[in-house]
Amino acid sequence: MKPSIALIAMVFVALMPVSLQAADPSVSLDRAPVDVTDQASLQRGAQLFFNYCVGCHSAEYMRYNRLGRDLGLTENQVAQSLIFTTDEQGEPVGVGSLITNAMTPVYAEEAFGVAPPDLTLVSRVRGKDWLYTFLRSFYLDDSRPLGVNNAVYENVGMPNPLWELQGWQEKQVDADGETRLQVIEAGSMSGPEYDRAIRDLVTFLVYLGEPMQIERQRLGMYVLGFLLVFLVLAYLLKKEYWKDVH
Ligand code: HEC
């Protein structure tokens, strides 16, 4: 019996990679222009991450020294510019440590109602576009305990950690009934500058979710190069074998 087209189609669909991203379909996400091979962007993103996020969030599946190697930083640079966490004796943690933070889950829950989740894999759970839009979508909302809300993550427990850079946004309804977020009090960055900063930060989070991807892309180029060379050799060999047959 010949398998029916429907059966083949079903097998095909079952084998397709499924992307599990918990995006709310009612908000449209902006495309995040990230490029993990851009080392300068990764370094700027790491700087933002360690200055503004690690106070509350950890990235405890990653070590500082691995990060330094991948981002082209020496251990000294990592120790001086990225490590702000101290151990029980009050000494800065070593470069071989995991990226944990000092906030206990109990304290965090008291402060924010919900403990800040670990961010190592957040880019794989939420997707880069969600993160890029989320971090640019905080707005003032008096009804919330911290005075801010987020257009992508309704009633989020996190305040806008980057308000000094972005300023404050407000939800406004424009002439054709669309709601938009409008900066009403400027921060230290202009809109495009802030978008670039978030691009860098999301690039870093995407790298963090799968550190191997930089190496994989580099290796991929070698593999393709090898296959090209091999193609030429195989073609020449084929010509050699078949030349007496005809
Ligand atoms: C003052 C503490 C604090 C700081 C600083 C902070 N966050 Fe958060 N963050 C939280 C809390 C609390 C939550 C949980 C919110 C909730 O689920 O309602 C959260 C949630 C998140 C989430 C959503 C995770 C998910 O999948 O549900 C992301 C993404 C995130 N933070 C990224 C960041 C980034 C990036 C920075 C640095 C720019 C940062 N946070 C700085 C407290 C903080």
Residues whose N, C-alpha, C, O or C-beta is under 5 A from the ligand:
A	BS01	HEC	Y52 C53 G55 C56 F112 V114 A115 P116 P117 V122 N155 V156 G157 M158 P161
